[in-house]
Amino acid sequence: MKNRFSIILMACLLILSLAACGSNNAPKNENASSGSGPITLSIAMHVANVKEQEPYMYGIIQKFQEKFPDIKIDLTGAETQEHVKKMKMMSQSGNLPDIFWMLPAPAKEMNQAGLLLDLTDFLKSNPEVTAGIDSQMVSDYQDGGKQFGLPYQALVTGLWYNKALFDQYKVKVPETYEELLAAAKVFKANNVVTIAKGSKDTFSTWAFLGMLTRYGFFDKIADIESGKEKFNNPDFLKLFNKIDELRVNGAFPENVSTLSYFQAVEMFTVGKAAMLDAGVWETKKIEGSPIAKTAGFSWGPTFSDGVGNQKIAMAVAAAPLVASAKVKDDPAKYDAVQKFFAFFYSQEGAAVMAENEAPPVVKYTGTVDKEKYPVYAEVISKLNEPGWERAKAQPDLVVSEAVANQLNDSIYGVINGIYKPEQALDLIDQKVAK
């Protein structure tokens, strides 16, 4: 019996020894996560169909999984309002996704509640990410000493223009307000719309919000909200008077009140308008239009009577990509989250965004085929243009929803001739006071 037990014991020791040898000789995956097995990251986005609606994010995820095959991504999506509501509910139940897109205000609230991962250590460990993202975009998502998120994408807005129309009528592509007004007069005389706009969608005031930053918006907004200053101030009134002057000189479509934003885009892409107030999300549409070879993008006019630096580019962080604080409880998952963020903000990630003609958050060092993608090449050129300071944010994103809505409505009220400039500004002040 004793001999039989010894034989069994020796056999067990031999099996364990062989297993250990096999483990030591197994090939190592350099791209593997630090965990002992496959890791699954849950990522939730603000669109129902990520593959179709956010192809660059979908592409980045596919490339990431190729590079890190033992990190699986569980990707889900929902329409923005539904997504935000869902994230808020999941935050209350303590069951947030590992990584998710979120609007700035609720993300800040989640951070203050201790629900989001502090990315400060991530940035310190990945200095190339810090160097690649505009510092203003990084600071937008800092609160209470924490880096609660990083910009998912850049909100880039301004005035698209069709150089062919400017050349046809021998008008200079405007860099100043005086040049814009002069162009409007020439185009009006030749039955050409200067700036395509549709006021049925009052959110489409991007270029004029950019102009507002050149009249000291960010110098004044804190005092306006505290009651020390008003929207109806001499500087803002100068801008609103200029909007009215553009209206009087026929810069906008005669039927602007009945047009939608999408009809305004079509007006521009078929060559019936010299300029379009929009953002770089229209890049692909313009790229595929008859005006692709002559389309350009500008940050809008500067003003001789403006306040402060006039070279302010409206290229700001739109919304953050954040992570649940709970991922830090699992070292392997925490490692996987850091790998994903590092890949997303790398030149590899930027290349995927470039392939989909989306503006990379990081400064893209790759090349763009100007012959194949002339419009996208123009966008990248503007984003890398020296001498332009990026705005802190889009003005309507730093005020209450009620004030933002009235700001947009007031701009269109002047464009349509419904409000006098002073009245339009007074209406915004009434919303601030509530």
The 8 nearest C-alpha neighbors of each residue, nearest first, counted from 0:
[[1, 3, 2, 4, 5, 6, 7, 8],
 [0, 2, 4, 3, 5, 6, 7, 8],
 [3, 1, 5, 4, 0, 6, 7, 8],
 [2, 4, 0, 6, 1, 5, 7, 8],
 [3, 5, 7, 1, 2, 6, 8, 0],
 [6, 4, 2, 8, 3, 7, 9, 1],
 [5, 7, 9, 3, 4, 8, 10, 2],
 [6, 8, 10, 4, 5, 9, 11, 3],
 [9, 7, 5, 11, 10, 6, 4, 12],
 [8, 10, 12, 6, 11, 7, 5, 13],
 [9, 11, 13, 7, 8, 12, 6, 14],
 [12, 10, 14, 8, 13, 9, 15, 7],
 [11, 13, 9, 15, 10, 14, 16, 8],
 [12, 14, 16, 10, 11, 15, 9, 17],
 [15, 13, 11, 17, 16, 12, 18, 10],
 [16, 14, 18, 12, 17, 13, 19, 11],
 [15, 17, 13, 19, 14, 18, 12, 20],
 [18, 16, 20, 14, 19, 15, 21, 13],
 [19, 17, 21, 15, 20, 16, 22, 14],
 [18, 20, 22, 16, 21, 17, 15, 23],
 [21, 19, 17, 23, 22, 18, 24, 16],
 [20, 22, 18, 24, 19, 23, 17, 25],
 [21, 23, 19, 25, 20, 24, 18, 17],
 [24, 22, 20, 21, 25, 19, 26, 18],
 [23, 25, 21, 22, 20, 26, 19, 27],
 [26, 24, 22, 23, 21, 27, 20, 28],
 [27, 25, 24, 28, 23, 22, 29, 21],
 [28, 26, 29, 25, 31, 30, 24, 23],
 [27, 29, 31, 30, 26, 32, 67, 68],
 [30, 28, 31, 27, 32, 67, 26, 66],
 [31, 29, 67, 28, 66, 32, 68, 69],
 [32, 30, 28, 29, 67, 69, 33, 68],
 [31, 33, 34, 335, 30, 334, 331, 69],
 [32, 34, 331, 31, 334, 35, 330, 335],
 [35, 33, 331, 36, 32, 38, 37, 330],
 [34, 36, 33, 37, 331, 32, 38, 31],
 [35, 37, 34, 38, 69, 32, 33, 70],
 [38, 36, 69, 70, 39, 71, 35, 34],
 [37, 39, 70, 71, 69, 36, 332, 40],
 [40, 38, 71, 72, 70, 41, 73, 37],
 [41, 39, 72, 73, 97, 71, 42, 38],
 [40, 42, 73, 97, 96, 72, 74, 98],
 [41, 43, 98, 74, 99, 96, 73, 97],
 [44, 42, 99, 75, 76, 74, 96, 98],
 [43, 45, 76, 100, 46, 99, 75, 77],
 [44, 46, 79, 77, 78, 82, 76, 100],
 [47, 45, 78, 77, 76, 48, 44, 49],
 [46, 48, 77, 76, 78, 49, 45, 52],
 [49, 47, 51, 50, 46, 52, 76, 77],
 [48, 50, 53, 52, 51, 46, 57, 47],
 [51, 49, 54, 57, 48, 53, 52, 56],
 [50, 52, 49, 48, 54, 53, 57, 47],
 [51, 53, 49, 48, 50, 54, 46, 47],
 [52, 54, 49, 55, 56, 50, 51, 57],
 [55, 53, 50, 57, 56, 51, 58, 52],
 [54, 56, 58, 352, 57, 53, 355, 351],
 [57, 55, 59, 58, 54, 53, 60, 49],
 [56, 58, 54, 60, 50, 55, 59, 49],
 [59, 57, 55, 61, 56, 60, 54, 62],
 [58, 60, 56, 62, 61, 57, 348, 63],
 [59, 61, 63, 57, 58, 62, 64, 56],
 [62, 60, 58, 64, 63, 59, 57, 65],
 [61, 63, 65, 59, 64, 60, 58, 66],
 [64, 62, 60, 66, 65, 61, 59, 67],
 [63, 65, 67, 68, 61, 66, 62, 60],
 [66, 64, 62, 63, 68, 67, 61, 60],
 [65, 67, 63, 64, 68, 62, 30, 31],
 [66, 68, 64, 30, 69, 65, 70, 31],
 [69, 67, 64, 70, 65, 66, 71, 31],
 [68, 70, 37, 67, 31, 71, 38, 32],
 [71, 69, 38, 68, 67, 39, 37, 64],
 [70, 72, 39, 38, 40, 69, 64, 73],
 [71, 73, 40, 39, 74, 41, 70, 42],
 [72, 74, 41, 40, 42, 71, 75, 39],
 [75, 73, 42, 72, 43, 41, 76, 44],
 [76, 74, 43, 44, 42, 73, 77, 41],
 [77, 75, 44, 47, 46, 43, 45, 48],
 [76, 78, 47, 46, 82, 45, 81, 79],
 [77, 79, 46, 47, 81, 45, 82, 80],
 [80, 78, 45, 82, 81, 46, 83, 77],
 [81, 79, 83, 82, 78, 84, 45, 77],
 [80, 82, 84, 78, 79, 83, 85, 77],
 [81, 83, 79, 85, 77, 80, 84, 45],
 [84, 82, 86, 80, 85, 81, 79, 87],
 [85, 83, 81, 87, 82, 86, 80, 88],
 [84, 86, 82, 88, 83, 87, 81, 89],
 [87, 85, 89, 83, 88, 84, 90, 82],
 [88, 86, 90, 84, 85, 89, 83, 91],
 [89, 87, 85, 91, 90, 86, 84, 92],
 [90, 88, 86, 92, 94, 95, 91, 87],
 [89, 91, 93, 87, 88, 92, 95, 86],
 [92, 90, 88, 89, 93, 87, 94, 86],
 [91, 93, 89, 90, 94, 88, 95, 87],
 [94, 92, 90, 91, 95, 89, 114, 88],
 [93, 95, 89, 92, 90, 96, 91, 88],
 [94, 96, 89, 90, 93, 323, 97, 86],
 [97, 95, 41, 98, 42, 99, 43, 323],
 [96, 98, 323, 41, 322, 40, 42, 326],
 [99, 97, 322, 42, 96, 321, 41, 323],
 [98, 100, 43, 42, 321, 320, 44, 322],
 [101, 99, 320, 44, 319, 321, 45, 43],
 [100, 102, 319, 106, 318, 103, 99, 320],
 [101, 103, 318, 104, 105, 106, 319, 100],
 [104, 102, 106, 318, 105, 107, 101, 319],
 [103, 105, 107, 106, 102, 108, 101, 109],
 [106, 104, 108, 107, 103, 102, 109, 101],
 [107, 105, 109, 103, 108, 104, 101, 102],
 [106, 108, 110, 104, 105, 109, 103, 111],
 [107, 109, 105, 111, 110, 106, 112, 104],
 [110, 108, 112, 106, 114, 107, 111, 105],
 [111, 109, 107, 113, 115, 112, 108, 114],
 [110, 112, 108, 113, 109, 107, 143, 114],
 [111, 113, 109, 110, 114, 108, 115, 107],
 [114, 112, 110, 111, 115, 109, 324, 116],
 [115, 113, 324, 109, 110, 112, 323, 116],
 [116, 114, 324, 323, 110, 322, 113, 147],
 [115, 117, 324, 323, 322, 118, 147, 114],
 [116, 118, 147, 146, 145, 119, 115, 324],
 [119, 117, 121, 146, 120, 116, 147, 122],
 [118, 120, 146, 122, 121, 117, 123, 145],
 [121, 119, 123, 122, 118, 124, 117, 125],
 [120, 122, 118, 124, 119, 123, 125, 337],
 [123, 121, 125, 119, 124, 120, 126, 129],
 [122, 124, 120, 121, 125, 126, 119, 129],
 [125, 123, 121, 122, 120, 126, 119, 127],
 [124, 126, 122, 127, 123, 128, 121, 129],
 [127, 125, 129, 128, 123, 122, 124, 130],
 [126, 128, 130, 125, 129, 131, 345, 122],
 [129, 127, 131, 126, 130, 125, 344, 132],
 [130, 128, 126, 127, 131, 132, 122, 125],
 [129, 131, 127, 128, 132, 126, 133, 134],
 [130, 132, 361, 128, 362, 129, 127, 133],
 [133, 131, 361, 129, 130, 134, 360, 128],
 [132, 134, 136, 135, 137, 131, 361, 130],
 [133, 135, 137, 136, 132, 138, 129, 130],
 [136, 134, 138, 137, 133, 139, 391, 389],
 [137, 135, 139, 316, 133, 134, 138, 315],
 [136, 138, 134, 135, 139, 140, 149, 133],
 [137, 139, 135, 141, 140, 136, 134, 146],
 [140, 138, 136, 137, 141, 135, 316, 391],
 [141, 139, 138, 148, 147, 146, 137, 149],
 [140, 142, 146, 138, 145, 139, 147, 144],
 [143, 141, 145, 144, 140, 146, 147, 107],
 [142, 144, 145, 141, 111, 146, 110, 147],
 [143, 145, 142, 141, 146, 119, 117, 147],
 [146, 144, 142, 141, 143, 117, 147, 119],
 [147, 145, 141, 118, 117, 119, 148, 140],
 [146, 148, 117, 145, 140, 141, 110, 115],
 [149, 147, 321, 319, 140, 320, 146, 118],
 [148, 150, 319, 320, 137, 151, 140, 321],
 [151, 149, 319, 316, 152, 318, 320, 136],
 [152, 150, 320, 319, 318, 149, 153, 360],
 [153, 151, 150, 360, 317, 316, 154, 359],
 [152, 154, 316, 315, 317, 360, 155, 314],
 [153, 155, 317, 315, 314, 316, 156, 152],
 [154, 156, 314, 278, 313, 279, 153, 315],
 [157, 155, 278, 313, 277, 205, 279, 206],
 [156, 158, 206, 298, 299, 297, 277, 278],
 [159, 157, 276, 297, 275, 299, 296, 206],
 [158, 160, 296, 275, 274, 295, 297, 276],
 [161, 159, 274, 295, 273, 294, 162, 296],
 [160, 162, 294, 273, 163, 293, 164, 274],
 [161, 163, 165, 293, 164, 160, 166, 294],
 [162, 164, 166, 161, 165, 293, 167, 294],
 [165, 163, 167, 166, 162, 161, 273, 168],
 [164, 166, 170, 162, 168, 163, 167, 169],
 [165, 167, 169, 163, 164, 168, 162, 170],
 [168, 166, 164, 165, 169, 163, 170, 162],
 [167, 169, 165, 166, 170, 164, 185, 186],
 [170, 168, 166, 167, 165, 171, 164, 185],
 [169, 171, 165, 168, 182, 166, 172, 185],
 [172, 170, 173, 165, 169, 178, 182, 166],
 [171, 173, 165, 170, 174, 162, 178, 179],
 [174, 172, 178, 179, 175, 171, 300, 176],
 [173, 175, 300, 301, 178, 172, 299, 176],
 [176, 174, 300, 301, 178, 177, 173, 302],
 [175, 177, 179, 300, 178, 302, 301, 180],
 [178, 176, 180, 175, 179, 181, 173, 302],
 [177, 179, 173, 181, 175, 176, 180, 182],
 [180, 178, 176, 173, 182, 181, 177, 183],
 [181, 179, 183, 177, 182, 178, 176, 184],
 [180, 182, 178, 184, 179, 183, 177, 185],
 [181, 183, 179, 185, 180, 184, 170, 178],
 [184, 182, 180, 250, 186, 181, 185, 193],
 [183, 185, 187, 181, 182, 186, 248, 188],
 [186, 184, 182, 188, 187, 183, 189, 181],
 [185, 187, 191, 189, 183, 188, 184, 190],
 [186, 188, 190, 184, 189, 185, 191, 249],
 [189, 187, 185, 186, 190, 184, 191, 183],
 [188, 190, 186, 187, 191, 185, 168, 184],
 [191, 189, 187, 188, 186, 192, 185, 271],
 [190, 192, 186, 189, 187, 272, 193, 271],
 [191, 193, 272, 252, 194, 251, 250, 273],
 [192, 194, 250, 273, 183, 272, 274, 251],
 [195, 193, 274, 275, 251, 192, 250, 196],
 [196, 194, 275, 263, 272, 274, 251, 252],
 [195, 197, 263, 255, 194, 260, 198, 276],
 [198, 196, 258, 259, 260, 255, 263, 199],
 [197, 199, 200, 256, 201, 255, 411, 259],
 [200, 198, 259, 197, 258, 201, 257, 256],
 [201, 199, 198, 202, 259, 260, 203, 197],
 [200, 202, 198, 203, 407, 199, 408, 411],
 [201, 203, 200, 204, 407, 404, 205, 408],
 [204, 202, 201, 205, 200, 260, 277, 276],
 [205, 203, 207, 202, 206, 208, 407, 276],
 [204, 206, 208, 207, 203, 156, 277, 209],
 [207, 205, 157, 209, 208, 276, 204, 158],
 [208, 206, 210, 209, 205, 204, 211, 410],
 [209, 207, 211, 205, 210, 206, 394, 204],
 [208, 210, 206, 207, 211, 212, 313, 205],
 [209, 211, 207, 213, 208, 212, 206, 299],
 [210, 212, 208, 213, 214, 209, 216, 207],
 [211, 213, 216, 214, 210, 209, 215, 217],
 [214, 212, 210, 211, 309, 215, 305, 306],
 [213, 215, 306, 305, 211, 212, 216, 234],
 [214, 216, 218, 306, 212, 217, 213, 219],
 [217, 215, 212, 219, 218, 214, 220, 211],
 [218, 216, 219, 220, 215, 212, 221, 391],
 [217, 219, 215, 216, 220, 221, 222, 214],
 [220, 218, 216, 217, 222, 221, 223, 215],
 [219, 221, 223, 217, 222, 216, 224, 218],
 [222, 220, 224, 223, 219, 225, 218, 217],
 [223, 221, 227, 225, 228, 224, 220, 219],
 [224, 222, 228, 220, 229, 226, 221, 225],
 [223, 225, 221, 222, 226, 220, 431, 227],
 [226, 224, 222, 223, 227, 221, 228, 220],
 [225, 227, 223, 224, 228, 222, 229, 432],
 [226, 228, 222, 225, 223, 229, 224, 221],
 [229, 227, 223, 222, 226, 230, 219, 232],
 [230, 228, 223, 231, 232, 428, 226, 227],
 [231, 229, 232, 424, 428, 235, 223, 427],
 [230, 232, 424, 229, 425, 236, 421, 235],
 [231, 233, 230, 234, 235, 229, 236, 228],
 [234, 232, 236, 235, 237, 231, 230, 238],
 [235, 233, 237, 236, 232, 214, 238, 305],
 [234, 236, 238, 237, 232, 233, 214, 239],
 [235, 237, 239, 233, 234, 238, 240, 232],
 [238, 236, 240, 234, 235, 239, 241, 233],
 [237, 239, 241, 235, 240, 236, 242, 234],
 [240, 238, 242, 236, 420, 241, 237, 243],
 [241, 239, 243, 237, 238, 242, 420, 236],
 [240, 242, 244, 238, 243, 239, 245, 237],
 [243, 241, 239, 245, 244, 240, 238, 246],
 [242, 244, 246, 240, 241, 245, 413, 247],
 [245, 243, 241, 247, 246, 242, 240, 248],
 [244, 246, 248, 242, 250, 243, 247, 241],
 [247, 245, 243, 249, 244, 248, 250, 414],
 [248, 246, 244, 245, 249, 243, 250, 416],
 [247, 249, 245, 246, 250, 184, 244, 183],
 [250, 248, 246, 247, 251, 187, 245, 183],
 [249, 251, 193, 183, 245, 246, 248, 194],
 [250, 252, 194, 249, 192, 193, 195, 246],
 [253, 251, 255, 254, 192, 195, 196, 250],
 [254, 252, 255, 251, 249, 256, 192, 250],
 [253, 255, 252, 256, 257, 258, 197, 251],
 [256, 254, 252, 197, 258, 257, 253, 198],
 [257, 255, 198, 254, 258, 199, 415, 197],
 [258, 256, 255, 254, 199, 259, 198, 197],
 [259, 257, 197, 255, 256, 199, 262, 198],
 [260, 258, 197, 199, 262, 261, 200, 198],
 [259, 261, 197, 263, 262, 200, 196, 264],
 [262, 260, 264, 263, 259, 265, 197, 258],
 [263, 261, 265, 259, 264, 260, 258, 266],
 [262, 264, 266, 260, 195, 196, 261, 265],
 [265, 263, 261, 267, 262, 266, 268, 260],
 [264, 266, 262, 268, 267, 263, 269, 261],
 [267, 265, 263, 271, 264, 269, 268, 272],
 [266, 268, 272, 264, 270, 265, 269, 271],
 [267, 269, 265, 270, 266, 288, 285, 264],
 [270, 268, 267, 266, 271, 265, 289, 288],
 [269, 271, 267, 268, 272, 266, 290, 273],
 [270, 272, 266, 267, 269, 191, 192, 273],
 [273, 271, 192, 267, 274, 270, 193, 195],
 [272, 274, 193, 161, 160, 164, 192, 194],
 [273, 275, 160, 194, 159, 272, 193, 195],
 [276, 274, 195, 159, 194, 158, 277, 267],
 [275, 277, 158, 206, 157, 205, 159, 196],
 [278, 276, 156, 275, 157, 158, 205, 159],
 [279, 277, 156, 280, 155, 157, 281, 276],
 [278, 280, 281, 282, 155, 156, 277, 378],
 [279, 281, 278, 282, 357, 283, 277, 155],
 [282, 280, 279, 284, 283, 285, 278, 277],
 [281, 283, 279, 285, 280, 284, 286, 375],
 [284, 282, 286, 285, 281, 287, 356, 280],
 [285, 283, 281, 287, 286, 282, 288, 268],
 [284, 286, 288, 282, 287, 283, 291, 281],
 [287, 285, 283, 291, 284, 288, 374, 282],
 [286, 288, 284, 285, 283, 291, 289, 290],
 [287, 289, 285, 290, 291, 286, 268, 284],
 [290, 288, 291, 269, 268, 287, 270, 292],
 [291, 289, 288, 293, 292, 294, 268, 270],
 [292, 290, 286, 294, 293, 288, 289, 285],
 [291, 293, 290, 294, 373, 374, 289, 286],
 [294, 292, 162, 290, 291, 161, 163, 295],
 [295, 293, 161, 291, 160, 292, 290, 162],
 [294, 296, 160, 159, 377, 161, 293, 297],
 [295, 297, 159, 158, 160, 378, 377, 294],
 [298, 296, 158, 299, 157, 159, 295, 381],
 [297, 299, 157, 312, 158, 313, 300, 296],
 [300, 298, 297, 158, 157, 206, 301, 174],
 [301, 299, 175, 174, 176, 302, 173, 298],
 [300, 302, 175, 309, 176, 174, 299, 303],
 [303, 301, 305, 304, 176, 175, 300, 309],
 [302, 304, 305, 301, 175, 176, 309, 177],
 [305, 303, 302, 306, 237, 214, 234, 301],
 [306, 304, 214, 302, 303, 213, 307, 309],
 [307, 305, 214, 215, 213, 308, 304, 309],
 [306, 308, 309, 215, 305, 213, 214, 310],
 [307, 309, 310, 306, 311, 213, 388, 305],
 [310, 308, 213, 301, 311, 307, 302, 305],
 [311, 309, 387, 308, 388, 312, 301, 386],
 [310, 312, 388, 389, 387, 309, 390, 313],
 [313, 311, 389, 314, 298, 388, 390, 387],
 [312, 314, 390, 156, 155, 209, 315, 389],
 [315, 313, 155, 154, 312, 389, 153, 390],
 [316, 314, 154, 392, 153, 313, 317, 390],
 [315, 317, 153, 136, 150, 154, 318, 152],
 [316, 318, 154, 153, 152, 315, 150, 319],
 [319, 317, 102, 103, 150, 316, 151, 101],
 [320, 318, 150, 149, 151, 148, 101, 321],
 [319, 321, 100, 151, 149, 148, 99, 150],
 [320, 322, 148, 99, 98, 319, 100, 147],
 [323, 321, 98, 116, 97, 115, 99, 324],
 [322, 324, 115, 97, 325, 116, 326, 114],
 [323, 325, 116, 115, 114, 326, 327, 322],
 [326, 324, 327, 323, 328, 116, 114, 329],
 [327, 325, 333, 328, 324, 329, 332, 323],
 [326, 328, 333, 325, 329, 324, 330, 332],
 [327, 329, 326, 325, 330, 333, 324, 332],
 [328, 330, 332, 327, 331, 326, 333, 325],
 [331, 329, 333, 332, 334, 327, 328, 34],
 [332, 330, 34, 334, 33, 333, 329, 335],
 [331, 333, 335, 329, 334, 330, 326, 336],
 [334, 332, 330, 327, 336, 326, 335, 331],
 [333, 335, 331, 337, 332, 336, 330, 338],
 [336, 334, 332, 338, 333, 337, 32, 339],
 [337, 335, 339, 333, 338, 334, 332, 340],
 [336, 338, 334, 340, 335, 339, 341, 333],
 [337, 339, 335, 341, 336, 340, 342, 334],
 [340, 338, 336, 342, 341, 337, 343, 335],
 [339, 341, 343, 337, 342, 338, 344, 336],
 [342, 340, 338, 339, 344, 343, 345, 337],
 [341, 343, 345, 339, 340, 344, 348, 338],
 [342, 344, 348, 340, 341, 345, 339, 59],
 [345, 343, 341, 342, 348, 128, 340, 361],
 [346, 344, 342, 348, 347, 343, 341, 349],
 [345, 347, 349, 348, 350, 363, 344, 364],
 [348, 346, 350, 345, 349, 351, 342, 343],
 [347, 349, 343, 345, 351, 346, 350, 59],
 [348, 350, 346, 352, 359, 351, 347, 353],
 [351, 349, 353, 347, 348, 352, 346, 354],
 [350, 352, 354, 348, 353, 349, 55, 59],
 [353, 351, 55, 349, 357, 355, 350, 354],
 [352, 354, 356, 350, 355, 351, 357, 349],
 [355, 353, 351, 352, 356, 350, 357, 55],
 [354, 356, 352, 353, 357, 55, 351, 54],
 [357, 355, 353, 354, 375, 352, 358, 283],
 [356, 358, 352, 355, 353, 359, 280, 55],
 [357, 359, 360, 153, 356, 352, 353, 379],
 [360, 358, 349, 361, 352, 357, 363, 362],
 [361, 359, 152, 153, 132, 358, 362, 150],
 [362, 360, 132, 131, 359, 363, 344, 349],
 [361, 363, 131, 364, 132, 360, 359, 383],
 [364, 362, 365, 361, 349, 359, 346, 350],
 [365, 363, 362, 366, 346, 349, 350, 361],
 [366, 364, 363, 367, 350, 346, 349, 353],
 [365, 367, 368, 364, 363, 376, 369, 353],
 [366, 368, 369, 376, 365, 372, 375, 353],
 [367, 369, 371, 370, 372, 366, 376, 373],
 [370, 368, 373, 372, 371, 376, 367, 374],
 [371, 369, 368, 373, 372, 292, 367, 376],
 [370, 372, 368, 369, 373, 367, 374, 286],
 [373, 371, 369, 375, 374, 370, 368, 376],
 [374, 372, 369, 376, 375, 370, 371, 377],
 [375, 373, 377, 376, 372, 286, 291, 282],
 [374, 376, 378, 377, 372, 373, 356, 282],
 [377, 375, 373, 379, 374, 378, 369, 367],
 [376, 378, 380, 374, 375, 379, 373, 381],
 [379, 377, 375, 381, 380, 376, 382, 374],
 [380, 378, 382, 376, 381, 377, 383, 375],
 [379, 381, 377, 383, 378, 382, 384, 376],
 [382, 380, 384, 378, 383, 379, 377, 296],
 [381, 383, 379, 380, 384, 378, 314, 362],
 [382, 384, 380, 381, 385, 379, 362, 363],
 [383, 385, 381, 382, 380, 386, 387, 379],
 [386, 384, 387, 383, 388, 382, 381, 380],
 [385, 387, 388, 384, 310, 311, 383, 312],
 [386, 388, 310, 311, 385, 312, 389, 384],
 [389, 387, 311, 312, 310, 390, 386, 308],
 [388, 390, 312, 311, 314, 313, 387, 391],
 [389, 391, 392, 313, 311, 312, 315, 388],
 [390, 392, 135, 389, 315, 393, 139, 217],
 [393, 391, 390, 315, 394, 396, 316, 397],
 [392, 394, 396, 395, 315, 208, 313, 391],
 [395, 393, 396, 397, 392, 208, 398, 212],
 [394, 396, 403, 397, 393, 398, 406, 208],
 [397, 395, 394, 393, 398, 392, 403, 399],
 [396, 398, 395, 394, 399, 392, 393, 403],
 [399, 397, 396, 395, 403, 402, 400, 394],
 [400, 398, 402, 401, 403, 397, 396, 395],
 [399, 401, 403, 402, 404, 398, 395, 396],
 [400, 402, 404, 399, 403, 405, 430, 431],
 [401, 403, 405, 399, 404, 430, 400, 406],
 [404, 402, 395, 400, 406, 405, 401, 398],
 [403, 405, 401, 407, 402, 406, 400, 408],
 [404, 406, 408, 402, 407, 403, 427, 409],
 [407, 405, 403, 409, 404, 408, 427, 402],
 [406, 408, 410, 404, 405, 409, 201, 202],
 [409, 407, 405, 411, 406, 410, 412, 201],
 [408, 410, 412, 423, 406, 411, 407, 405],
 [411, 409, 407, 412, 413, 408, 406, 414],
 [410, 412, 414, 408, 413, 409, 415, 198],
 [411, 413, 409, 417, 418, 415, 410, 414],
 [412, 414, 416, 418, 411, 415, 410, 243],
 [415, 413, 411, 412, 416, 246, 243, 410],
 [416, 414, 412, 413, 417, 411, 256, 255],
 [415, 417, 413, 414, 418, 412, 419, 243],
 [416, 418, 412, 415, 413, 419, 414, 411],
 [419, 417, 413, 412, 423, 416, 422, 420],
 [418, 420, 422, 421, 423, 413, 417, 416],
 [421, 419, 423, 239, 422, 240, 418, 413],
 [422, 420, 424, 423, 419, 425, 231, 236],
 [421, 423, 425, 419, 424, 420, 418, 426],
 [424, 422, 409, 420, 426, 421, 418, 425],
 [423, 425, 231, 427, 421, 426, 422, 230],
 [426, 424, 422, 428, 427, 423, 231, 421],
 [425, 427, 429, 424, 423, 428, 422, 430],
 [426, 428, 424, 430, 429, 425, 405, 406],
 [429, 427, 431, 425, 430, 426, 230, 432],
 [428, 430, 426, 432, 427, 431, 425, 433],
 [431, 429, 427, 428, 432, 433, 402, 401],
 [430, 432, 428, 429, 433, 402, 427, 224],
 [431, 433, 429, 430, 428, 226, 224, 427],
 [432, 430, 431, 429, 428, 401, 402, 427]]
